[in-house]
């Protein structure tokens, strides 16, 4: 009706460098996705401050787990928007879901995809740390990482390792979407230069640069940037308790072996996207 706005999702966010699964989310004009544990939650919390952006607060998991519920169910979850606004949802696991690119493309081939990526080794440790906090009885990080440690054979079937193979996952997205419709956020730079990274996100979404240096301050306790004030509120907004956990100490040699394992995959990813994330 009049003044109700439309329900078209138009942007999506998938995290590419996070702990769990990651991937882009769908929308008619933008959708973030990514690797879980990469900083997708931060991008969503930061971008939703923008007056031209409306964001879904929870992860709908429509294009991976809830697809059979149908597009009308998905649309019903979306915030109401004006024609001038972009809708964003975030579900990191889309990035590693085989069917997600085709499903999002079938909804809207104009969807913009945001993928947050970070160093695959630190991403895997972050992933493991999160799982460990929920299931203290799981095997060691080292035990899960290798099929044969002395031979340096990495177990790519373990999700924490597999998610970090960004070049591999990206191939399925490039079968449906041009690189110009996928924006990669550096999970590292998101922490060291949030305004710079979010400036690029705003440019990509085609909205004016509202979020600037003035909006951020660095919380030394958490080691994360925070927003000075939330949209319409006056209280500073920082990421929750579950974010920025202290990582488990991992043997330096294990890290070195994993770095060696990921190096060629990282280089392939840099070459594919035309961006050097400096993980080496």
C-alpha positions in Angstrom: 0.0 0.0 0.0 1.0 3.7 -0.1 4.0 4.4 2.2 4.6 0.8 2.9 7.6 0.5 0.6 8.6 -2.6 -1.2 9.7 -6.0 0.0 12.4 -6.5 -2.7 15.6 -7.7 -1.2 18.4 -6.0 -3.0 21.8 -6.7 -1.4 23.3 -9.6 0.3 26.3 -10.3 2.5 28.2 -13.5 2.7 31.4 -13.7 4.7 34.2 -15.5 3.0 36.7 -15.6 5.7 34.8 -16.6 8.8 34.7 -19.7 11.0 31.7 -21.6 9.8 30.5 -21.8 6.3 30.5 -18.6 4.4 28.9 -17.1 1.3 26.9 -14.4 -0.3 23.3 -13.8 0.5 20.8 -12.8 -2.1 18.9 -9.7 -2.9 17.7 -7.8 -5.8 20.3 -5.1 -5.5 22.8 -6.4 -3.0 23.5 -9.4 -0.9 26.4 -10.0 1.4 27.8 -13.5 1.8 31.2 -14.7 3.0 33.2 -17.2 4.8 32.0 -17.4 8.3 34.3 -16.0 11.0 35.5 -13.5 8.6 33.7 -10.4 9.9 30.3 -10.5 8.2 28.5 -9.6 11.4 30.7 -6.5 11.6 30.0 -5.5 8.0 26.2 -5.9 8.6 26.2 -3.9 11.8 28.3 -1.2 10.2 26.3 -0.9 6.9 22.9 -0.9 8.6 23.8 2.5 10.1 23.4 3.9 6.6 20.0 5.5 5.9 19.7 4.0 2.5 20.3 0.5 3.7 17.9 -1.8 5.6 19.2 -5.0 7.1 17.8 -8.3 8.3 19.1 -8.8 11.8 19.2 -12.6 11.8 20.7 -15.1 9.3 17.8 -16.4 7.2 19.7 -19.3 5.7 17.2 -19.2 2.8 19.5 -20.2 -0.1 21.0 -23.1 1.9 18.8 -24.6 4.6 15.4 -23.1 4.1 15.0 -22.9 0.3 12.0 -25.3 0.3 10.0 -22.7 2.3 9.7 -20.6 -0.8 10.5 -17.0 -1.9 7.4 -15.6 -0.3 8.6 -16.9 3.1 12.0 -15.3 2.4 10.4 -12.0 1.4 8.2 -12.0 4.5 11.3 -11.9 6.7 12.6 -8.7 5.0 12.4 -5.3 6.5 10.1 -2.9 4.7 12.0 -0.6 2.4 11.5 2.5 0.3 12.4 2.4 -3.4 15.6 4.3 -2.6 16.7 1.7 0.0 18.8 -1.4 -0.4 18.0 -4.5 1.6 20.9 -6.6 2.9 20.9 -10.0 4.6 23.8 -12.0 5.8 24.3 -15.8 5.8 28.0 -16.7 5.7 27.4 -20.3 4.8 26.0 -19.3 1.3 29.6 -18.9 0.1 30.3 -22.6 0.5 26.9 -23.9 -0.6 26.9 -25.5 -4.0 23.3 -24.6 -4.9 23.4 -21.0 -3.6 24.7 -19.2 -6.6 22.1 -20.7 -9.0 19.3 -20.1 -6.5 20.2 -16.4 -5.9 20.6 -15.9 -9.6 17.2 -17.4 -10.2 15.7 -14.9 -7.7 17.6 -11.9 -9.2 20.6 -11.9 -11.4 21.2 -8.2 -10.3 21.9 -9.2 -6.7 25.1 -7.6 -5.4 27.2 -10.0 -3.3 29.6 -9.0 -0.5 32.1 -11.6 0.7 34.2 -11.0 3.7 37.5 -12.9 3.6 40.4 -13.2 6.0 43.6 -15.3 6.3 42.4 -18.9 5.9 44.7 -20.1 8.7 43.5 -17.6 11.3 39.9 -18.2 10.0 40.2 -21.9 10.7 41.6 -21.3 14.2 38.7 -18.9 14.8 36.3 -21.5 13.5 37.8 -24.2 15.8 37.7 -21.8 18.8 34.0 -21.2 18.3 33.3 -24.9 18.0 35.4 -25.6 21.1 33.4 -23.2 23.2 30.3 -25.1 22.3 31.7 -28.7 22.3 34.7 -28.9 24.7 35.2 -32.6 23.9 36.3 -32.2 20.3 39.8 -33.4 19.1 42.7 -31.0 19.0 43.0 -28.5 16.2 46.1 -30.3 14.9 44.4 -33.7 15.0 41.5 -32.3 12.9 43.7 -30.4 10.5 45.8 -33.3 9.2 45.2 -36.7 7.7 48.9 -37.3 8.2 50.9 -34.7 10.1 54.4 -36.1 9.4 53.6 -36.1 5.7 52.0 -32.7 5.9 48.7 -34.1 4.4 46.0 -31.6 5.3 42.5 -32.9 5.7 40.5 -30.8 3.3 37.3 -32.6 4.3 37.2 -30.8 7.7 35.0 -27.8 7.1 37.2 -25.4 9.0 40.0 -26.1 6.5 37.7 -26.4 3.4 36.0 -23.0 3.9 39.3 -21.3 3.5 39.7 -22.5 -0.1 38.2 -19.3 -1.4 39.3 -19.7 -5.0 37.6 -23.1 -5.2 34.3 -21.8 -3.8 34.4 -18.7 -5.9 34.4 -20.7 -9.1 30.8 -21.8 -8.6 29.7 -18.1 -8.1 31.5 -17.0 -11.2 29.4 -19.4 -13.3 26.4 -17.2 -12.5 27.7 -13.7 -11.5 30.3 -11.4 -13.0 33.2 -10.3 -10.7 31.8 -6.7 -10.9 28.8 -7.9 -8.9 30.9 -9.4 -6.1 32.8 -7.3 -3.6 35.5 -8.7 -1.4 36.0 -7.2 2.0 39.3 -7.8 3.8 38.5 -9.1 7.3 41.9 -7.8 8.5 41.5 -4.3 7.1 38.0 -4.2 8.4 39.6 -4.2 11.9 42.6 -1.9 11.1 40.7 0.6 8.8 36.9 0.1 9.2 36.1 3.4 7.5 38.3 2.7 4.5 36.8 -0.8 4.0 33.2 0.4 4.6 33.9 3.3 2.1 34.5 0.7 -0.6 31.4 -1.3 0.5 29.2 1.9 0.2 30.7 2.7 -3.3 30.0 -0.9 -4.4 26.4 -0.7 -3.2 26.0 2.6 -5.0 25.1 4.5 -1.9 26.7 7.8 -0.7 29.6 7.6 1.7 27.8 8.3 5.0 29.9 6.0 7.2 33.3 7.7 7.7 36.1 7.9 10.3 33.9 9.9 12.6 31.7 6.8 13.1 34.4 4.5 14.4 36.6 4.2 17.5 38.8 1.3 18.5 38.0 -0.7 21.6 41.4 -1.8 22.9 39.9 -4.3 25.3 38.1 -6.2 22.5 40.6 -5.4 19.8 37.7 -4.4 17.5 36.5 -1.2 16.0 33.1 0.0 17.4 30.5 2.4 16.1 30.2 5.6 18.1 26.4 5.4 17.9 23.9 3.1 16.4 21.4 4.2 13.9 19.0 6.5 15.7 20.5 5.7 19.0 23.1 7.4 21.1 24.8 4.3 22.7 28.0 3.1 21.1 27.6 -0.3 19.3 30.2 -2.9 19.7 30.1 -6.6 18.6 28.8 -9.0 21.2 30.6 -11.2 23.7 30.9 -14.0 21.3 33.0 -11.9 18.9 36.7 -11.4 19.3 37.3 -14.5 21.3 40.9 -15.3 22.4 42.2 -18.0 20.0 43.6 -21.3 21.2 47.4 -21.5 21.2 48.4 -23.6 18.2 51.9 -25.0 17.6 53.9 -22.7 15.3 54.9 -25.6 13.1 51.2 -26.6 12.5 50.6 -23.0 11.5 53.6 -23.0 9.2 52.3 -26.3 7.5 48.9 -24.8 7.0 50.3 -21.6 5.6 52.3 -23.7 3.1 49.1 -25.6 2.2 47.0 -22.5 1.6 49.7 -20.4 -0.2 48.9 -21.7 -3.8 45.2 -21.5 -3.1 45.6 -17.9 -1.8 47.6 -16.9 -4.9 45.0 -18.3 -7.2 42.3 -16.4 -5.3 44.3 -13.1 -5.6 44.7 -13.7 -9.3 41.1 -14.5 -9.8 39.8 -11.4 -8.0 42.6 -9.0 -8.9 43.3 -8.1 -5.3 46.2 -9.0 -3.0 45.0 -9.6 0.6 48.6 -10.0 1.9 48.1 -13.2 3.8 51.6 -14.5 2.9 
